[in-house]
Amino acid sequence: MIRSMGCPAKKVCRVDAGSALLRDEALVARICEAVVRAVEVPVTLKIRTGYSPSLRNGLRIARIAEDCGIQALAVHGRTRDQHYTGVAEHDTCAAIKQAVHIPVIVNGDIDSPQRARAVLDATGADAVMIGRAAQGRPWLFREIAHHLATGGQLPPPTRFEIRRWLLEHLEALYAFYGEARGVRVARKHIQWYCQDHPGSDAFWQAVNRVADAARQHAAVAAFLDQAENGRAA
């Protein structure tokens, strides 16, 4: 079970949830204690380094969490006020790792296998967490795992592989959300997967107006077929 106190979204923080909770350390303790008591599974927590530069209290929050029985801690190396701007504070993550005995998972600015290795070495963390960097690049996880295990680097996926994975992803979205909502949710994923391919801007403008699943699926297949054939030629 993951209890998140890391979300910086305005609609979340406006109701004193997500990373807004970091402003009230006593409330953090009460929430953690209540959740740990209420369930029989291990409880983990995600936080940021603080709410703002003037309230960078991630170290205290980490100790509170451990004292309340939290079993692992994920830390995004930014304050809530930073959202996703600036550079992640991996030095703060390293200090948190040194201060607690539970596993610490570092998050923020980890976008390549080499970066994952460097962050683990710099922080002493037990693991890394990948977020935005995997949008449209789900193969990033296997690349990181391979690099951490062997020191080597996998070749990038072919367009044929990307085509297969994206079409499978679309089918899963349609099945999970239903056609109407699935098509809408799929649009951002299509843009992320296809953004590095030639002609992606024009394709995105066209496919973004498609409203049914069959046409959306066929348009993506045709675009990536064209990209693969163009590469082979």
BALOBA-1460 file (C-alpha; in Angstrom, 3 decimals):
// residues 233
<rec num="1" residu="m" x="0.000" y="0.000" z="0.000"/>
<rec num="2" residu="i" x="1.330" y="3.439" z="-0.939"/>
<rec num="3" residu="r" x="0.196" y="6.574" z="0.832"/>
<rec num="4" residu="s" x="1.274" y="9.561" z="-1.287"/>
<rec num="5" residu="m" x="2.303" y="12.900" z="0.141"/>
<rec num="6" residu="g" x="4.219" y="13.845" z="-2.982"/>
<rec num="7" residu="c" x="1.612" y="15.072" z="-5.475"/>
<rec num="8" residu="p" x="2.105" y="18.811" z="-6.221"/>
<rec num="9" residu="a" x="-1.063" y="19.316" z="-8.305"/>
<rec num="10" residu="k" x="-3.079" y="22.398" z="-7.375"/>
<rec num="11" residu="k" x="-6.407" y="20.540" z="-7.321"/>
<rec num="12" residu="v" x="-4.914" y="18.094" z="-4.792"/>
<rec num="13" residu="c" x="-3.052" y="20.577" z="-2.599"/>
<rec num="14" residu="r" x="-6.023" y="22.944" z="-2.592"/>
<rec num="15" residu="v" x="-7.879" y="20.449" z="-0.400"/>
<rec num="16" residu="d" x="-4.864" y="19.931" z="1.866"/>
<rec num="17" residu="a" x="-3.929" y="16.583" z="0.336"/>
<rec num="18" residu="g" x="-0.838" y="15.327" z="-1.485"/>
<rec num="19" residu="s" x="2.317" y="17.302" z="-0.760"/>
<rec num="20" residu="a" x="0.295" y="19.991" z="1.064"/>
<rec num="21" residu="l" x="0.253" y="17.567" z="3.996"/>
<rec num="22" residu="l" x="3.992" y="18.156" z="4.456"/>
<rec num="23" residu="r" x="3.132" y="21.493" z="6.073"/>
<rec num="24" residu="d" x="1.612" y="19.716" z="9.089"/>
<rec num="25" residu="e" x="4.050" y="17.226" z="10.605"/>
<rec num="26" residu="a" x="1.679" y="16.257" z="13.415"/>
<rec num="27" residu="l" x="-1.001" y="15.390" z="10.879"/>
<rec num="28" residu="v" x="1.509" y="13.355" z="8.885"/>
<rec num="29" residu="a" x="2.224" y="11.326" z="12.016"/>
<rec num="30" residu="r" x="-1.480" y="10.769" z="12.731"/>
<rec num="31" residu="i" x="-2.181" y="9.648" z="9.169"/>
<rec num="32" residu="c" x="0.773" y="7.278" z="9.046"/>
<rec num="33" residu="e" x="-0.070" y="5.758" z="12.414"/>
<rec num="34" residu="a" x="-3.737" y="5.301" z="11.460"/>
<rec num="35" residu="v" x="-2.988" y="3.648" z="8.123"/>
<rec num="36" residu="v" x="-0.364" y="1.324" z="9.594"/>
<rec num="37" residu="r" x="-2.799" y="0.241" z="12.324"/>
<rec num="38" residu="a" x="-5.671" y="-0.237" z="9.879"/>
<rec num="39" residu="v" x="-4.062" y="-2.674" z="7.442"/>
<rec num="40" residu="e" x="-2.087" y="-5.887" z="7.622"/>
<rec num="41" residu="v" x="0.092" y="-5.229" z="4.574"/>
<rec num="42" residu="p" x="3.289" y="-3.144" z="4.596"/>
<rec num="43" residu="v" x="2.619" y="0.583" z="4.214"/>
<rec num="44" residu="t" x="4.969" y="2.739" z="2.156"/>
<rec num="45" residu="l" x="5.022" y="6.494" z="1.723"/>
<rec num="46" residu="k" x="6.013" y="8.908" z="-1.018"/>
<rec num="47" residu="i" x="7.090" y="12.443" z="-0.108"/>
<rec num="48" residu="r" x="8.965" y="15.424" z="-1.458"/>
<rec num="49" residu="t" x="11.912" y="17.182" z="0.185"/>
<rec num="50" residu="g" x="9.461" y="19.655" z="1.667"/>
<rec num="51" residu="y" x="6.627" y="22.015" z="0.846"/>
<rec num="52" residu="s" x="8.754" y="25.016" z="-0.126"/>
<rec num="53" residu="p" x="12.364" y="26.215" z="0.097"/>
<rec num="54" residu="s" x="11.529" y="27.759" z="3.475"/>
<rec num="55" residu="l" x="9.939" y="24.498" z="4.665"/>
<rec num="56" residu="r" x="12.331" y="21.824" z="3.433"/>
<rec num="57" residu="n" x="11.412" y="19.299" z="6.133"/>
<rec num="58" residu="g" x="11.743" y="16.030" z="4.240"/>
<rec num="59" residu="l" x="14.298" y="14.753" z="6.736"/>
<rec num="60" residu="r" x="11.930" y="15.232" z="9.675"/>
<rec num="61" residu="i" x="9.020" y="13.742" z="7.735"/>
<rec num="62" residu="a" x="11.151" y="10.685" z="6.910"/>
<rec num="63" residu="r" x="11.966" y="10.109" z="10.578"/>
<rec num="64" residu="i" x="8.313" y="10.560" z="11.542"/>
<rec num="65" residu="a" x="7.284" y="8.028" z="8.900"/>
<rec num="66" residu="e" x="9.797" y="5.464" z="10.114"/>
<rec num="67" residu="d" x="8.754" y="5.954" z="13.743"/>
<rec num="68" residu="c" x="5.106" y="5.385" z="12.726"/>
<rec num="69" residu="g" x="5.857" y="2.038" z="11.097"/>
<rec num="70" residu="i" x="6.183" y="3.002" z="7.433"/>
<rec num="71" residu="q" x="8.153" y="0.206" z="5.756"/>
<rec num="72" residu="a" x="9.714" y="2.055" z="2.807"/>
<rec num="73" residu="l" x="9.984" y="5.652" z="1.661"/>
<rec num="74" residu="a" x="10.027" y="7.128" z="-1.839"/>
<rec num="75" residu="v" x="11.452" y="10.646" z="-2.080"/>
<rec num="76" residu="h" x="11.015" y="13.005" z="-5.017"/>
<rec num="77" residu="g" x="13.973" y="15.349" z="-4.838"/>
<rec num="78" residu="r" x="12.001" y="18.587" z="-5.147"/>
<rec num="79" residu="t" x="9.783" y="20.686" z="-2.916"/>
<rec num="80" residu="r" x="6.097" y="21.010" z="-3.696"/>
<rec num="81" residu="d" x="6.626" y="24.593" z="-4.907"/>
<rec num="82" residu="q" x="9.079" y="23.391" z="-7.551"/>
<rec num="83" residu="h" x="6.543" y="21.028" z="-9.119"/>
<rec num="84" residu="y" x="8.827" y="19.495" z="-11.817"/>
<rec num="85" residu="t" x="11.096" y="22.469" z="-12.469"/>
<rec num="86" residu="g" x="14.723" y="22.951" z="-11.557"/>
<rec num="87" residu="v" x="17.096" y="20.150" z="-10.644"/>
<rec num="88" residu="a" x="16.254" y="17.332" z="-8.232"/>
<rec num="89" residu="e" x="17.974" y="17.626" z="-4.847"/>
<rec num="90" residu="h" x="19.660" y="14.260" z="-4.665"/>
<rec num="91" residu="d" x="21.896" y="15.522" z="-1.872"/>
<rec num="92" residu="t" x="18.767" y="15.879" z="0.281"/>
<rec num="93" residu="c" x="17.712" y="12.372" z="-0.729"/>
<rec num="94" residu="a" x="21.148" y="11.123" z="0.353"/>
<rec num="95" residu="a" x="20.737" y="12.794" z="3.756"/>
<rec num="96" residu="i" x="17.338" y="11.166" z="4.198"/>
<rec num="97" residu="k" x="18.792" y="7.769" z="3.301"/>
<rec num="98" residu="q" x="21.457" y="8.231" z="5.973"/>
<rec num="99" residu="a" x="18.903" y="9.279" z="8.581"/>
<rec num="100" residu="v" x="16.555" y="6.277" z="8.428"/>
<rec num="101" residu="h" x="16.875" y="2.510" z="8.448"/>
<rec num="102" residu="i" x="13.972" y="1.667" z="6.129"/>
<rec num="103" residu="p" x="14.512" y="1.319" z="2.372"/>
<rec num="104" residu="v" x="14.618" y="4.624" z="0.487"/>
<rec num="105" residu="i" x="13.609" y="4.946" z="-3.165"/>
<rec num="106" residu="v" x="14.821" y="8.051" z="-5.014"/>
<rec num="107" residu="n" x="12.699" y="9.806" z="-7.645"/>
<rec num="108" residu="g" x="13.352" y="12.793" z="-9.901"/>
<rec num="109" residu="d" x="15.406" y="13.476" z="-13.056"/>
<rec num="110" residu="i" x="16.199" y="9.792" z="-13.664"/>
<rec num="111" residu="d" x="15.798" y="9.503" z="-17.418"/>
<rec num="112" residu="s" x="18.478" y="7.058" z="-18.562"/>
<rec num="113" residu="p" x="20.293" y="3.927" z="-17.393"/>
<rec num="114" residu="q" x="23.444" y="5.935" z="-16.760"/>
<rec num="115" residu="r" x="21.551" y="8.496" z="-14.726"/>
<rec num="116" residu="a" x="19.962" y="5.750" z="-12.631"/>
<rec num="117" residu="r" x="23.389" y="4.342" z="-11.812"/>
<rec num="118" residu="a" x="24.766" y="7.785" z="-10.950"/>
<rec num="119" residu="v" x="21.834" y="8.618" z="-8.652"/>
<rec num="120" residu="l" x="22.075" y="5.303" z="-6.826"/>
<rec num="121" residu="d" x="25.805" y="5.845" z="-6.309"/>
<rec num="122" residu="a" x="25.344" y="9.448" z="-5.153"/>
<rec num="123" residu="t" x="22.495" y="8.808" z="-2.713"/>
<rec num="124" residu="g" x="23.093" y="5.262" z="-1.479"/>
<rec num="125" residu="a" x="19.389" y="4.660" z="-2.108"/>
<rec num="126" residu="d" x="17.966" y="1.166" z="-2.302"/>
<rec num="127" residu="a" x="16.129" y="1.757" z="-5.585"/>
<rec num="128" residu="v" x="15.065" y="4.398" z="-8.068"/>
<rec num="129" residu="m" x="11.552" y="5.365" z="-9.142"/>
<rec num="130" residu="i" x="10.825" y="6.403" z="-12.726"/>
<rec num="131" residu="g" x="7.981" y="8.761" z="-13.575"/>
<rec num="132" residu="r" x="7.754" y="11.219" z="-16.471"/>
<rec num="133" residu="a" x="10.812" y="9.807" z="-18.243"/>
<rec num="134" residu="a" x="8.889" y="6.604" z="-19.032"/>
<rec num="135" residu="q" x="6.020" y="8.415" z="-20.774"/>
<rec num="136" residu="g" x="6.120" y="6.954" z="-24.271"/>
<rec num="137" residu="r" x="9.251" y="5.015" z="-23.344"/>
<rec num="138" residu="p" x="8.141" y="1.987" z="-21.299"/>
<rec num="139" residu="w" x="11.254" y="0.124" z="-22.465"/>
<rec num="140" residu="l" x="13.274" y="2.453" z="-20.217"/>
<rec num="141" residu="f" x="12.738" y="0.045" z="-17.319"/>
<rec num="142" residu="r" x="14.384" y="-2.886" z="-19.070"/>
<rec num="143" residu="e" x="17.248" y="-0.637" z="-20.190"/>
<rec num="144" residu="i" x="17.874" y="0.495" z="-16.622"/>
<rec num="145" residu="a" x="17.596" y="-3.029" z="-15.203"/>
<rec num="146" residu="h" x="20.051" y="-4.336" z="-17.791"/>
<rec num="147" residu="h" x="22.546" y="-1.548" z="-17.149"/>
<rec num="148" residu="l" x="22.405" y="-1.946" z="-13.381"/>
<rec num="149" residu="a" x="22.860" y="-5.709" z="-13.662"/>
<rec num="150" residu="t" x="25.589" y="-5.810" z="-16.319"/>
<rec num="151" residu="g" x="26.967" y="-2.325" z="-16.877"/>
<rec num="152" residu="g" x="26.054" y="-2.719" z="-20.535"/>
<rec num="153" residu="q" x="23.590" y="-0.882" z="-22.734"/>
<rec num="154" residu="l" x="20.722" y="-2.416" z="-24.698"/>
<rec num="155" residu="p" x="20.105" y="-1.282" z="-28.280"/>
<rec num="156" residu="p" x="17.106" y="1.035" z="-28.703"/>
<rec num="157" residu="p" x="13.828" y="-0.648" z="-29.653"/>
<rec num="158" residu="t" x="12.957" y="-0.928" z="-33.326"/>
<rec num="159" residu="r" x="9.962" y="0.890" z="-34.731"/>
<rec num="160" residu="f" x="8.353" y="-2.518" z="-35.193"/>
<rec num="161" residu="e" x="8.650" y="-3.140" z="-31.443"/>
<rec num="162" residu="i" x="7.335" y="0.334" z="-30.650"/>
<rec num="163" residu="r" x="4.403" y="-0.263" z="-33.009"/>
<rec num="164" residu="r" x="3.512" y="-3.550" z="-31.312"/>
<rec num="165" residu="w" x="3.805" y="-2.153" z="-27.800"/>
<rec num="166" residu="l" x="1.780" y="0.960" z="-28.550"/>
<rec num="167" residu="l" x="-1.009" y="-0.980" z="-30.246"/>
<rec num="168" residu="e" x="-1.163" y="-3.372" z="-27.296"/>
<rec num="169" residu="h" x="-1.259" y="-0.353" z="-24.977"/>
<rec num="170" residu="l" x="-4.161" y="1.157" z="-26.915"/>
<rec num="171" residu="e" x="-6.109" y="-2.101" z="-26.764"/>
<rec num="172" residu="a" x="-5.578" y="-2.246" z="-23.016"/>
<rec num="173" residu="l" x="-6.804" y="1.346" z="-22.624"/>
<rec num="174" residu="y" x="-9.969" y="0.653" z="-24.638"/>
<rec num="175" residu="a" x="-10.645" y="-2.467" z="-22.577"/>
<rec num="176" residu="f" x="-10.071" y="-0.738" z="-19.247"/>
<rec num="177" residu="y" x="-11.802" y="2.612" z="-19.830"/>
<rec num="178" residu="g" x="-14.314" y="1.719" z="-22.534"/>
<rec num="179" residu="e" x="-14.088" y="3.080" z="-26.064"/>
<rec num="180" residu="a" x="-15.043" y="6.730" z="-25.587"/>
<rec num="181" residu="r" x="-12.835" y="7.480" z="-22.599"/>
<rec num="182" residu="g" x="-10.152" y="5.068" z="-23.777"/>
<rec num="183" residu="v" x="-9.747" y="7.023" z="-27.022"/>
<rec num="184" residu="r" x="-9.358" y="10.267" z="-25.087"/>
<rec num="185" residu="v" x="-6.849" y="8.842" z="-22.616"/>
<rec num="186" residu="a" x="-4.912" y="7.221" z="-25.461"/>
<rec num="187" residu="r" x="-4.218" y="10.528" z="-27.209"/>
<rec num="188" residu="k" x="-1.491" y="11.661" z="-24.837"/>
<rec num="189" residu="h" x="0.157" y="8.245" z="-24.971"/>
<rec num="190" residu="i" x="0.158" y="8.285" z="-28.760"/>
<rec num="191" residu="q" x="1.843" y="11.683" z="-28.710"/>
<rec num="192" residu="w" x="4.496" y="10.516" z="-26.249"/>
<rec num="193" residu="y" x="5.285" y="7.306" z="-28.151"/>
<rec num="194" residu="c" x="5.416" y="8.963" z="-31.581"/>
<rec num="195" residu="q" x="6.981" y="12.346" z="-30.843"/>
<rec num="196" residu="d" x="10.477" y="11.366" z="-32.020"/>
<rec num="197" residu="h" x="9.357" y="9.900" z="-35.351"/>
<rec num="198" residu="p" x="9.506" y="11.943" z="-38.591"/>
<rec num="199" residu="g" x="6.159" y="13.508" z="-39.411"/>
<rec num="200" residu="s" x="4.876" y="13.186" z="-35.847"/>
<rec num="201" residu="d" x="3.541" y="16.752" z="-35.591"/>
<rec num="202" residu="a" x="1.245" y="16.432" z="-38.601"/>
<rec num="203" residu="f" x="0.212" y="12.937" z="-37.547"/>
<rec num="204" residu="w" x="-0.635" y="14.127" z="-34.052"/>
<rec num="205" residu="q" x="-2.822" y="16.948" z="-35.366"/>
<rec num="206" residu="a" x="-4.755" y="14.441" z="-37.483"/>
<rec num="207" residu="v" x="-5.101" y="11.579" z="-34.997"/>
<rec num="208" residu="n" x="-6.099" y="13.941" z="-32.195"/>
<rec num="209" residu="r" x="-9.392" y="14.544" z="-34.042"/>
<rec num="210" residu="v" x="-10.220" y="10.832" z="-34.331"/>
<rec num="211" residu="a" x="-13.095" y="9.891" z="-32.031"/>
<rec num="212" residu="d" x="-13.490" y="6.100" z="-32.332"/>
<rec num="213" residu="a" x="-11.156" y="3.326" z="-31.262"/>
<rec num="214" residu="a" x="-10.944" y="1.395" z="-34.538"/>
<rec num="215" residu="r" x="-9.927" y="4.454" z="-36.550"/>
<rec num="216" residu="q" x="-7.463" y="5.579" z="-33.886"/>
<rec num="217" residu="h" x="-5.864" y="2.138" z="-33.714"/>
<rec num="218" residu="a" x="-5.636" y="1.909" z="-37.518"/>
<rec num="219" residu="a" x="-4.142" y="5.398" z="-37.826"/>
<rec num="220" residu="v" x="-1.398" y="4.591" z="-35.317"/>
<rec num="221" residu="a" x="-0.620" y="1.297" z="-37.050"/>
<rec num="222" residu="a" x="-0.402" y="3.014" z="-40.441"/>
<rec num="223" residu="f" x="1.822" y="5.819" z="-39.150"/>
<rec num="224" residu="l" x="4.312" y="3.453" z="-37.541"/>
<rec num="225" residu="d" x="4.200" y="1.125" z="-40.571"/>
<rec num="226" residu="q" x="5.151" y="4.098" z="-42.686"/>
<rec num="227" residu="a" x="7.928" y="5.068" z="-40.306"/>
<rec num="228" residu="e" x="9.310" y="1.520" z="-40.271"/>
<rec num="229" residu="n" x="9.143" y="1.225" z="-44.061"/>
<rec num="230" residu="g" x="10.815" y="4.591" z="-44.460"/>
<rec num="231" residu="r" x="13.619" y="3.543" z="-42.158"/>
<rec num="232" residu="a" x="14.097" y="0.256" z="-44.015"/>
<rec num="233" residu="a" x="14.234" y="2.080" z="-47.357"/>
